[in-house]
Amino acid sequence: MITDFIGCDKCMKGYNTLAALRSHVSKDCEKERIACEFCPKSYTRRARLRQHCLQTHNRDLEKYISSNTRA
């Protein structure tokens, strides 16, 4: 079964509907991203970055975050 996807021009993620793409763009792609200090990943929400750092790198974000990424 082939499904048509509508792709985001900024991050190349695909969605089944135009409504899903619009929701993604308004919530994820138009916000400034906060980069992980330990890998190439980045997040739009500080809480998600902290969770990633704790789970993936076993480190607390607050100890390592650089001053230029604070909102």
Backbone hydrogen bonds, N-H to C=O, Kabsch-Sander energy under -0.5 kcal/mol:
donor,donor_aa,acceptor,acceptor_aa,energy
6,I,15,Y,-3.4
7,G,5,F,-0.6
8,C,13,K,-2.6
12,M,8,C,-1.7
15,Y,6,I,-1.9
21,L,17,T,-1.8
22,R,18,L,-2.6
23,S,19,A,-2.2
24,H,20,A,-2.3
25,V,21,L,-2.6
26,S,22,R,-2.3
27,K,23,S,-1.7
28,D,24,H,-3.3
29,C,24,H,-1.1
30,E,25,V,-1.5
31,K,28,D,-0.6
34,I,43,Y,-3.7
35,A,33,R,-0.6
36,C,41,K,-2.7
43,Y,34,I,-2.2
49,L,45,R,-1.8
50,R,46,R,-2.5
51,Q,47,A,-2.3
52,H,48,R,-2.5
53,C,49,L,-2.6
54,L,50,R,-2.3
55,Q,51,Q,-2.6
56,T,52,H,-3.2
57,H,52,H,-0.7
57,H,53,C,-1.0
59,R,53,C,-2.0
61,L,59,R,-0.5
63,K,60,D,-1.2
64,Y,60,D,-0.6
64,Y,61,L,-1.3
65,I,61,L,-2.2
69,T,66,S,-1.5
70,R,67,S,-0.8
